Amino acid sequence: MRSSLILCAAVLAAGCTQPVRPCAPQVVEIERVERVPVPAECLQPCAEPAGVPGTNGELLEAYAARGEALACYRARVECVEAVTGP
């Protein structure tokens, strides 16, 4: 117990003998974030197909409908990027 206290005291004392060197000032660049209102036409809801297709025909219809929904979402992204930038 006594030897561990002496060891702790020696470790603490060793750190105190070195001079403190302050860091030189550094230039920090901060990126400014600006919030831009998004027009309502960019936020129109996109129709999404619901349910799980039961037949191959329904699967093809659901695939086509999801393609239309994906095109709608891509148009929304392009609309927002046109207002706010990429």
C-alpha positions in Angstrom: 0.0 0.0 0.0 2.8 2.4 1.0 4.8 1.6 -2.1 1.8 2.3 -4.4 1.3 5.7 -2.7 5.0 6.6 -3.2 4.7 5.5 -6.9 1.6 7.7 -7.4 3.4 10.6 -5.8 6.4 10.1 -8.0 4.3 10.0 -11.1 2.4 13.2 -10.2 5.6 15.0 -9.3 7.2 14.0 -12.6 4.5 15.7 -14.5 4.8 18.9 -12.6 8.4 19.5 -13.3 8.0 20.2 -17.0 7.1 23.7 -18.0 3.7 24.4 -19.5 3.9 25.3 -23.2 0.9 27.2 -24.5 -0.2 26.4 -28.0 0.2 29.0 -30.6 -3.1 30.7 -31.8 -4.6 29.0 -34.8 -6.9 30.3 -37.5 -10.2 28.3 -37.4 -12.5 28.5 -40.4 -16.2 28.0 -39.7 -18.7 27.2 -42.4 -21.9 29.2 -42.1 -25.1 27.3 -42.6 -28.0 29.3 -44.0 -31.5 28.0 -43.9 -33.5 28.6 -47.1 -37.3 28.2 -47.3 -38.4 25.4 -49.6 -41.3 26.2 -52.0 -44.5 24.3 -51.5 -44.3 22.8 -55.0 -41.1 21.0 -54.1 -42.9 19.3 -51.2 -45.9 17.8 -53.1 -46.5 14.2 -51.9 -45.6 11.4 -54.2 -47.9 8.5 -54.6 -46.5 5.2 -53.4 -48.0 1.8 -54.2 -49.2 -0.1 -51.1 -49.3 -3.8 -50.3 -47.4 -6.8 -51.6 -48.1 -8.0 -55.1 -49.7 -11.5 -55.2 -49.2 -12.3 -58.9 -46.6 -11.6 -61.6 -49.0 -9.1 -63.2 -49.4 -7.2 -60.0 -45.7 -7.3 -59.5 -45.1 -5.6 -62.9 -47.7 -3.0 -62.0 -46.1 -2.3 -58.6 -42.7 -2.1 -60.3 -44.0 0.5 -62.8 -45.7 2.4 -60.0 -42.5 2.4 -57.9 -40.7 3.8 -60.9 -43.2 6.6 -61.1 -42.7 7.3 -57.4 -39.0 7.3 -57.8 -39.3 9.8 -60.7 -41.4 12.0 -58.4 -38.9 11.9 -55.6 -36.1 12.7 -58.0 -38.1 15.7 -59.3 -38.5 16.9 -55.7 -34.8 16.7 -55.1 -34.0 18.6 -58.3 -36.6 21.2 -57.3 -35.0 21.7 -53.9 -31.5 21.8 -55.4 -32.6 24.5 -57.9 -33.7 26.7 -55.0 -30.9 25.9 -52.5 -28.0 24.8 -54.7 -26.4 21.3 -54.8 
